[in-house]
């Protein structure tokens, strides 16, 4: 099926159009990453420990919207996330710096930059962080109106871990992009899975409306 991603009915912000359904996840991932970095510091090798120390100031600035550019670039007295990602490559801190950078660029509307950094992230085995990062790639593609690629990454994020937080979140987003692609049967399957397998999730509480919508369009 050929889809015109720039057609008039697909213009506008994917997040704005689905504000109640598509939870922007940077705030959650910041908290989780901070916890992860704290854990990593318990066993890092010397070079990686140096990288973790360099992350301290950058992490503080990530939490302050007005200073996020300084977090990315640094200010001469401390390295920014970009420098940490490049200078300390192959360390856990560089890996997390890529996730931060992707999230910050996503928030700034620089979607290709977000995709580039998020794709540099390597899974850590975390049931929460790994699918969140994969899902943010889907978010960047969604905002770019590349719904086919968004669906690919939302599906990967939903399948990456079976939990009641990330799985229904990305199944909901998957259903929404399937709707953009007019693939209503696939959207129904995603929504039905939320209703059946994650009935206690926040997404399940409001899934009957989208489910009925896609059923009516088949």
GIVENZI-V760384 format. One record per backbone hydrogen bond with DSSP energy under -1.0 kcal/mol. NH is the residue of the N-H (numbers start at 1). CO is the residue of the C=O. E is the energy in kcal/mol with one decimal. If there is no record, write none. Layout:
# GIVENZI-V760384
NH,CO,E / NH,CO,E
This chain:
# GIVENZI-V760384
7,4,-1.5 / 10,7,-1.9 / 11,8,-1.3 / 17,13,-2.7 / 18,14,-1.2 / 19,16,-1.1 / 22,18,-3.3 / 23,21,-1.0 / 29,25,-2.4 / 30,26,-2.4 / 31,27,-1.5 / 32,28,-2.1 / 33,29,-2.7 / 34,30,-2.3 / 35,31,-1.9 / 36,32,-2.3 / 37,33,-3.0 / 38,34,-2.1 / 39,35,-1.9 / 40,36,-2.6 / 41,37,-1.9 / 42,39,-1.5 / 43,40,-1.9 / 49,45,-2.9 / 50,46,-2.1 / 51,47,-1.7 / 52,48,-2.3 / 53,49,-2.3 / 54,50,-1.9 / 55,51,-1.2 / 56,53,-1.1 / 59,55,-2.9 / 60,56,-1.6 / 61,57,-1.8 / 62,58,-1.8 / 64,61,-1.7 / 67,64,-2.0 / 68,65,-1.5 / 71,67,-1.8 / 72,68,-1.7 / 73,69,-2.7 / 74,70,-3.1 / 75,78,-1.2 / 81,71,-2.8 / 82,72,-2.1 / 84,80,-2.2 / 85,81,-2.7 / 86,82,-1.8 / 87,83,-3.6 / 88,84,-2.1 / 91,88,-1.0 / 95,91,-2.0 / 96,92,-2.3 / 97,93,-2.6 / 98,94,-1.8 / 99,95,-1.2 / 100,96,-2.6 / 101,97,-2.9 / 102,98,-2.3 / 103,99,-2.3 / 104,100,-2.8 / 105,101,-2.7 / 106,102,-2.0 / 107,103,-2.0 / 108,104,-1.7 / 109,106,-1.1 / 110,105,-2.6 / 111,109,-1.2 / 114,110,-2.2 / 115,111,-2.4 / 116,112,-2.5 / 117,113,-2.1 / 118,114,-2.6 / 119,115,-2.2 / 120,117,-1.1 / 132,128,-1.8 / 133,129,-2.5 / 134,130,-2.1 / 135,131,-2.7 / 136,132,-1.8 / 137,133,-1.3 / 138,134,-1.4 / 139,135,-2.1 / 140,136,-2.4 / 141,137,-2.3 / 142,138,-2.6 / 143,139,-2.6 / 144,140,-1.2 / 145,142,-1.7 / 146,141,-2.5 / 147,145,-1.2 / 150,146,-2.1 / 151,147,-2.4 / 152,148,-1.6 / 153,149,-2.0 / 154,150,-2.7 / 155,151,-2.3 / 156,152,-1.8 / 157,153,-2.4 / 158,154,-2.5 / 159,155,-2.2 / 160,156,-1.4 / 170,166,-2.4 / 171,167,-2.0 / 172,168,-2.1 / 173,169,-1.7 / 174,170,-2.3 / 175,171,-2.4 / 176,172,-2.0 / 177,173,-2.2 / 178,174,-2.2 / 179,175,-1.9 / 180,176,-1.6 / 181,177,-1.5 / 182,179,-1.6 / 183,178,-2.9 / 184,182,-1.1 / 187,183,-1.9 / 188,184,-2.5 / 189,185,-2.1 / 190,186,-2.1 / 191,187,-2.6 / 192,188,-3.0 / 193,189,-1.8 / 194,190,-1.5 / 195,191,-2.1 / 196,192,-2.6 / 197,193,-2.8 / 198,194,-1.8 / 201,198,-1.8 / 205,201,-1.1 / 206,203,-1.1 / 207,204,-1.2 / 211,207,-2.3 / 212,208,-2.5 / 213,209,-2.3 / 214,210,-2.2 / 215,211,-1.8 / 216,212,-2.0
